[in-house]
Amino acid sequence: MTPPVRALTIVLAALLLLGGATTPASAQKPKIRVWLLRTYVPDANRALEDSIKRWAVSKNLDPVIEYFTFDDIETKYVAAIETNALPDVGQLQTIGPARYRGMGKLTDLTDLANELVKANGPMLESALPVVRAPDGRFHAVPFNYITDVQFIRTDIFRRAGVRIPTTWEEVREANRVIKAKGVMEYPLGQSWNRSADGYGVFQALLYSYGGGWADEQGNYKSIVNDTWRTVVRWASEIYLTDKTVPPDAMSWTGFGNNEAFLTGKIAFTFNGPSIYYVLEKENRPILKDTVMAVKPAGPAGRNHDVFLLSWTVFNTSKQPELARDLIRFVMSSDEAKKYMHASSGQMVPAFERLRADPYWQKNESYRAVLEAPKYARTPGWPGPLTAAAAEVVATNVLTDLCARVIVDGWDIERALAEADQRIRDIYANVPSR
């Protein structure tokens, strides 16, 4: 090498070092993007994140984990679709598989679903309408149910001489009695705002009274009928007539009823077991006086909402096989149990062998949480969960209906007419097959 060439080589090497150039030995690892729900159980969140990181180490990958909340799931995914920024792997709520399958954004995971059934046993029947398309293909696989149950302060109920409700009318009556006897001014914590605690519980109430907005084939049917009038009356009269709900409840966020129960402001609410997690984790005194029970029945029986988290791989992923392998790993028996055991009952499995774990026999509250998904009904019930049915929930038609009556002072007929038109417009523009 001649001196000028040697000098030029030295200068270039120095410039590369000063500029922070990456040599092959220190090249960045390939990334895989994963979106997760940030639940109200931090121990479970950490357990899942740890599982993903251990898998990534074994694959020499760098996992980029982002979180969404219960309240912004749909807005985050829709924004990502509009900006072409979807992750490789994502968790979806109940309406997600039908909604995003309808938009053509999901890959076929049928083979993976069959693998997981072989490993973990059959899926619960109530999970199938969420993750399986009408043609039998799977574009998502179940992760866990987050099961809404009745949270009851048994000491307050005993003082008022009322029992744990088994029907929706008993829910109203028990809370009226608690108020009338001066035991607690606002015992019932139910908000009908734009949160899972609102639209989920409304569906449970609606289906248990035999109501719905679609027929068995998935076609829209009018909601302007006596069943819907009865349900909206129940939902609004707990505020306007019984006055058993805190006046500010309609402005609560998704954690509002949790906080109200944990601080002793209410004695009854519907919620996932995240409340129980706090009671156990912090050994709160009211733990011994708190019980979880399956949601009540109505004239049509127990037909409840379902919040099923599932895994999917988006068809924009440039590494779909790795994305599938990540799901396969976190849903393996050992990894799924680590997560389940960290959840204080919040993460109820959809696969039978995981459901048979002795963990669920801890007490009557845990047994109730395990039982609850058997009564789950998906949006659009008794018809299939279609993209149109999912859109009704995603656009908050159900909770807006209640808010029109409670907050805006509309009569039920006017509120029903508006909701009826909104749903008709959805079914006219979004696939219902």
C-alpha positions in Angstrom: 0.0 0.0 0.0 1.5 3.3 -1.0 1.7 6.1 1.6 -1.1 8.2 0.1 -3.4 5.2 0.0 -2.4 4.2 3.6 -3.1 7.7 4.8 -6.5 7.8 3.1 -7.4 4.5 4.7 -6.5 5.7 8.2 -8.5 8.9 7.7 -11.6 7.0 6.5 -11.4 4.6 9.4 -11.2 7.5 11.8 -14.2 9.1 10.3 -16.2 5.9 10.5 -15.3 5.6 14.2 -16.2 9.2 14.9 -19.4 8.9 13.1 -20.5 5.9 15.1 -20.7 3.6 12.1 -21.9 0.1 12.9 -19.6 -2.7 12.1 -21.1 -6.2 11.3 -20.2 -7.5 14.8 -22.2 -4.8 16.5 -25.1 -4.6 14.0 -28.5 -4.1 15.5 -30.7 -7.1 16.0 -33.7 -7.6 13.8 -36.9 -6.2 15.5 -40.3 -7.7 16.1 -43.1 -5.4 17.1 -45.7 -6.6 19.5 -48.8 -4.8 20.8 -50.3 -5.8 24.2 -53.1 -4.7 26.4 -52.0 -3.0 29.6 -54.3 -4.6 32.1 -54.9 -3.5 35.6 -52.8 -6.4 36.9 -49.2 -5.3 36.7 -47.8 -8.7 37.8 -49.5 -10.3 34.8 -48.3 -7.7 32.4 -44.7 -8.2 33.6 -45.0 -12.0 33.3 -46.1 -11.8 29.7 -43.5 -9.3 28.8 -40.8 -11.5 30.4 -42.0 -14.5 28.3 -41.8 -12.5 25.1 -38.3 -11.3 26.0 -37.1 -14.8 26.7 -38.4 -16.0 23.4 -36.8 -13.0 21.6 -33.4 -13.8 23.2 -33.6 -17.4 21.9 -34.2 -16.0 18.4 -31.6 -13.2 18.6 -34.4 -10.6 18.1 -35.1 -7.3 19.7 -38.8 -7.2 20.8 -40.4 -3.8 20.5 -43.4 -3.9 22.9 -46.1 -1.3 22.9 -49.2 -1.1 25.1 -52.7 0.1 24.6 -55.4 0.4 27.2 -59.0 -1.0 27.5 -60.3 2.4 26.3 -58.0 3.0 23.3 -57.7 -0.4 21.7 -59.8 0.3 18.7 -58.6 3.9 18.1 -54.9 2.7 18.2 -55.4 -0.1 15.7 -57.5 2.1 13.3 -54.9 4.8 13.4 -52.2 2.2 12.6 -54.1 0.9 9.7 -54.5 4.4 8.3 -50.8 5.1 8.7 -49.6 1.6 7.6 -48.0 1.1 11.1 -49.5 -2.1 12.3 -47.3 -4.4 14.5 -46.2 -7.9 13.6 -48.1 -9.5 16.5 -51.1 -7.9 18.3 -53.6 -8.7 20.9 -57.2 -8.1 19.9 -60.3 -7.7 22.1 -63.5 -9.6 21.3 -64.6 -7.6 18.3 -61.1 -7.3 16.8 -60.8 -10.5 14.7 -64.1 -9.9 12.9 -63.5 -6.2 12.5 -60.0 -6.5 11.1 -60.6 -9.6 9.1 -63.4 -7.7 7.5 -60.9 -5.0 6.6 -58.5 -7.6 5.1 -55.7 -7.1 7.6 -55.2 -10.5 9.2 -53.4 -13.7 8.2 -54.7 -17.2 8.3 -53.7 -18.9 11.6 -55.7 -22.1 11.2 -52.7 -24.4 11.4 -51.5 -22.6 14.5 -54.9 -22.9 16.1 -54.9 -26.6 15.5 -51.5 -26.9 17.1 -52.6 -25.1 20.2 -55.7 -27.3 20.5 -53.4 -30.4 20.4 -51.1 -28.9 23.1 -53.7 -27.4 25.4 -57.0 -29.2 24.7 -60.2 -28.0 23.0 -61.3 -24.4 23.1 -64.4 -23.3 25.0 -67.4 -23.0 22.7 -67.8 -19.4 23.6 -64.3 -18.6 22.2 -65.0 -20.0 18.7 -67.3 -17.3 17.4 -64.6 -14.7 18.3 -61.6 -16.3 16.6 -63.2 -18.6 13.9 -64.6 -17.1 10.8 -67.9 -18.4 9.3 -65.9 -20.4 6.7 -64.1 -22.3 9.5 -60.7 -20.5 9.2 -58.9 -18.9 12.2 -57.4 -15.4 11.8 -56.8 -15.2 15.6 -56.2 -17.6 18.5 -57.4 -17.2 22.0 -55.2 -15.9 24.8 -57.5 -15.3 27.8 -60.9 -14.2 28.9 -61.0 -11.1 31.2 -64.3 -12.1 32.8 -66.8 -9.6 34.1 -68.3 -10.8 37.4 -70.4 -9.3 40.2 -68.2 -7.8 42.9 -70.1 -7.8 46.2 -69.3 -6.4 49.6 -70.9 -9.2 51.6 -70.7 -7.2 54.9 -72.7 -4.4 53.4 -75.3 -6.8 52.0 -75.6 -8.6 55.3 -76.2 -5.3 57.2 -79.0 -4.6 54.8 -80.4 -8.1 55.0 -80.1 -8.8 51.3 -78.6 -11.7 49.5 -76.2 -12.0 46.6 -78.3 -11.3 43.5 -79.0 -14.1 41.0 -81.2 -12.0 38.6 -80.9 -8.5 37.2 -84.0 -7.4 39.1 -82.5 -8.7 42.3 -79.5 -6.4 41.6 -81.8 -3.4 41.5 -83.8 -4.5 44.5 -80.8 -5.3 46.7 -79.2 -1.9 46.0 -82.5 -0.1 46.6 -82.8 -1.8 50.0 -79.2 -0.9 51.0 -79.9 2.7 50.2 -83.3 2.8 51.8 -82.0 1.3 55.0 -79.3 4.0 55.2 -76.4 1.5 55.0 -74.9 3.2 51.9 -76.1 6.1 49.9 -74.8 5.0 46.5 -74.1 1.2 46.6 -74.2 0.4 42.9 -71.3 1.3 40.7 -72.3 0.9 37.1 -71.3 3.4 34.4 -72.7 3.4 30.9 -69.8 5.4 29.5 -67.6 4.6 26.5 -65.6 1.9 28.2 -65.5 -1.9 28.3 -67.3 -1.7 31.7 -70.1 0.1 30.0 -70.7 -1.7 26.6 -69.9 -5.1 28.0 -72.3 -5.0 30.9 -75.0 -3.5 28.7 -74.7 -6.5 26.4 -75.0 -8.9 29.3 -78.1 -7.1 30.4 -79.5 -7.0 26.9 -78.9 -10.7 26.0 -80.2 -11.9 29.4 -83.5 -10.2 28.6 -83.6 -11.9 25.1 -82.7 -8.7 23.2 -80.2 -8.2 20.4 -79.9 -6.2 17.2 -79.4 -9.1 14.7 -81.2 -12.3 13.8 -79.6 -15.8 13.7 -78.3 -15.2 10.2 -76.6 -11.9 11.2 -79.0 -9.6 9.5 -80.0 -6.4 11.4 -83.4 -6.3 13.1 -85.0 -3.3 14.6 -84.3 -2.4 18.2 -87.4 -0.3 18.6 -89.4 -2.9 20.6 -90.5 -3.7 24.2 -87.4 -5.8 25.1 -85.1 -2.9 24.4 -87.4 -0.5 26.2 -87.2 -2.7 29.3 -83.4 -2.9 29.1 -82.9 0.8 28.6 -85.4 1.5 31.4 -83.3 -0.8 33.7 -80.1 0.9 32.7 -81.4 4.5 33.1 -83.6 4.0 36.2 -80.8 2.9 38.4 -79.6 6.6 38.0 -82.9 8.5 37.6 -85.4 6.6 39.7 -83.5 4.4 42.2 -80.6 6.9 42.6 -78.4 4.1 43.8 -75.5 5.0 41.5 -73.0 7.8 42.3 -74.0 10.9 40.4 -70.5 11.2 38.8 -70.4 7.6 37.5 -71.2 8.5 33.9 -67.9 10.4 33.8 -65.8 7.6 35.2 -62.9 6.2 33.2 -62.4 2.5 32.8 -60.8 2.4 36.3 -63.5 4.5 38.0 -65.6 1.6 39.4 -62.4 -0.2 40.5 -61.4 2.8 42.6 -64.8 3.4 44.0 -65.1 -0.2 45.2 -61.5 -0.3 46.6 -62.1 2.9 48.6 -65.4 1.7 50.0 -67.6 4.2 48.1 -69.7 1.5 46.5 -70.7 -2.1 47.6 -71.5 -3.6 44.2 -70.1 -3.4 40.7 -69.4 -5.5 37.6 -65.7 -5.8 36.8 -62.9 -8.2 35.8 -60.9 -9.6 38.7 -58.4 -6.7 38.7 -60.2 -5.5 41.8 -59.5 -8.8 43.5 -55.8 -8.5 42.5 -55.4 -5.3 44.4 -57.2 -6.7 47.5 -55.0 -9.8 47.5 -51.7 -8.0 46.6 -52.2 -5.3 49.3 -54.0 -7.6 51.7 -56.7 -5.0 52.1 -59.1 -5.5 55.0 -62.2 -5.7 52.8 -60.8 -8.8 51.0 -62.5 -11.1 53.6 -65.8 -9.3 52.8 -65.6 -9.3 49.1 -66.9 -12.1 46.8 -66.9 -12.5 43.1 -70.0 -14.2 41.6 -71.2 -15.0 38.1 -73.3 -12.2 36.6 -77.1 -12.5 37.0 -79.7 -14.1 34.8 -82.6 -12.5 33.1 -85.9 -13.7 31.7 -83.9 -15.4 28.8 -81.4 -16.9 31.2 -77.7 -16.2 31.6 -76.4 -14.7 28.4 -73.4 -12.5 29.1 -70.9 -10.4 27.2 -67.4 -11.8 26.5 -64.1 -10.0 26.7 -61.7 -12.4 25.0 -58.2 -11.4 24.3 -56.7 -13.1 21.2 -53.5 -13.1 19.3 -53.2 -12.3 15.6 -50.6 -11.8 13.0 -51.1 -8.8 10.7 -50.6 -9.4 7.0 -48.3 -6.4 6.8 -45.7 -8.3 8.8 -42.5 -9.0 7.0 -41.7 -11.9 9.3 -45.0 -13.8 9.7 -43.3 -17.2 10.6 -41.5 -15.6 13.5 -44.7 -13.9 14.6 -46.5 -17.3 14.6 -43.6 -18.8 16.6 -43.9 -16.1 19.3 -47.6 -16.9 19.7 -46.8 -20.6 19.8 -44.2 -20.0 22.6 -46.3 -17.8 24.9 -49.3 -20.1 24.5 -47.3 -23.2 25.4 -48.5 -24.9 28.6 -45.7 -23.8 30.8 -45.6 -20.2 29.6 -49.4 -19.8 29.7 -49.5 -21.1 33.3 -46.8 -18.6 34.4 -49.0 -15.8 33.1 -52.2 -17.3 34.5 -50.8 -17.7 38.0 -49.6 -14.1 38.1 -53.1 -12.8 37.2 -55.1 -13.1 40.5 -57.9 -14.8 38.5 -58.1 -12.1 35.8 -56.8 -14.2 32.9 -59.1 -17.1 32.4 -57.9 -19.6 29.8 -60.0 -20.7 26.8 -58.3 -24.1 26.5 -59.6 -27.0 28.6 -56.3 -28.3 29.9 -55.3 -24.9 31.2 -58.7 -24.5 32.8 -58.2 -27.8 34.7 -55.3 -26.3 36.6 -55.8 -26.6 40.4 -55.1 -22.8 40.6 -58.8 -22.2 39.8 -60.0 -24.2 42.9 -58.5 -21.6 45.3 -61.9 -20.4 46.5 -65.5 -19.8 45.5 -64.6 -16.5 43.8 -62.0 -18.1 41.6 -64.4 -20.9 40.7 -67.0 -18.3 39.7 -64.5 -16.5 37.4 -63.6 -19.8 35.7 -67.3 -20.6 35.2 -68.4 -17.3 33.8 -67.1 -17.7 30.1 -69.5 -20.6 29.7 -72.3 -18.0 29.4 -70.5 -15.7 27.0 -72.3 -14.4 24.0 -70.6 -12.3 21.3 -71.7 -9.0 19.8 -74.6 -9.6 17.3 -75.9 -12.6 19.3 -77.9 -14.7 18.5 -76.3 -14.2 15.1 -72.6 -14.6 14.3 -70.0 -12.0 15.2 -69.7 -10.1 12.0 -67.7 -7.0 11.1 -71.0 -5.0 11.2 -71.8 -6.3 14.7 -68.3 -5.5 15.9 -68.7 -1.9 14.5 -71.8 -1.4 16.6 -69.7 -2.0 19.7 -66.7 -0.1 18.4 -68.6 3.0 17.7 -70.3 3.0 21.2 -73.9 2.9 20.0 -75.0 0.9 23.0 -73.5 3.1 25.7 -74.4 6.3 23.8 -78.0 5.1 23.9 -77.9 5.1 27.7 -76.2 8.4 27.9 -78.9 10.1 25.8 -81.4 9.2 28.4 -79.4 9.6 31.6 -77.2 12.6 30.7 -79.0 14.4 27.9 -82.5 13.9 29.3 -84.0 12.3 26.1 -87.0 10.0 26.4 -86.4 6.3 25.6 -88.3 6.4 22.3 -86.1 9.2 20.9 -82.9 7.6 22.1 -83.9 4.2 20.6 -84.8 5.9 17.3 -81.4 7.5 17.1 -79.6 4.2 18.0 -81.7 2.3 15.5 -80.7 4.6 12.7 -77.0 4.4 13.6 -77.1 0.6 13.6 -79.0 0.5 10.3 -76.3 2.8 8.7 -73.6 0.5 10.0 -75.2 -2.6 8.5 -75.8 -0.8 5.2 -72.0 -0.1 4.9 -70.1 -2.8 6.8 -70.1 -6.6 5.9 -72.6 -8.6 7.9 -71.5 -12.0 6.6 
